[in-house]
């Protein structure tokens, strides 16, 4: 059973508009959440993270929101740029000695000029 | 030089052959991981190692083996390759003190014919 779910395989937005990527999880013990970005022919790279004790973390154009009661997090990109076109993976971890990341299936974002 | 280097970048092999994928890192991290990416399935954990003497199976370890030759080196072997092991393979590392963020290599594209 998938513990981290990204139900939208793809998303297309216009340059300058907001991109919202969603992620749901089932394990209430997860204590840290991360977003990774992946370009073709490259490995995933860390984008932004949030601890379970927070509900928002912002870094420039990227903001991650966490709703623990709904077991839902989202990544907002404002404004979206063509260079943001990539696959975005949501990941979660139990932390500590069990710090393996569990990844969602990814959402392919296309930002059109 | 890249922090996490995977060799080879691309490989085509025949069914039944033994093949080894190699990973080396210069980050000084204790933890190393092997992931597999398939279209629509995201990143799935094959094996992980928290130090040289520690090897653990991940979600999909059947058909694979690993060797942690040194802190900096972690290799993945397919003893007898089969076509459904055709995939993109990623090595990753993380710091023992903060196991949350991973640094990924650029990946090895393996095709088994």
Interface residues (C-beta under 8 A of the other chain):
Chain A: X6 X9 X32 X34 X36 X41 X42 X43 X44 X45 X46 X49 X89 X93 X95 X96 X99 X100 X101 X102 X103 X104 X105 X106
Chain B: X4 X31 X33 X35 X40 X41 X42 X43 X44 X45 X48 X58 X90 X92 X94 X99 X100 X101 X102 X103 X104 X105 X106 X107
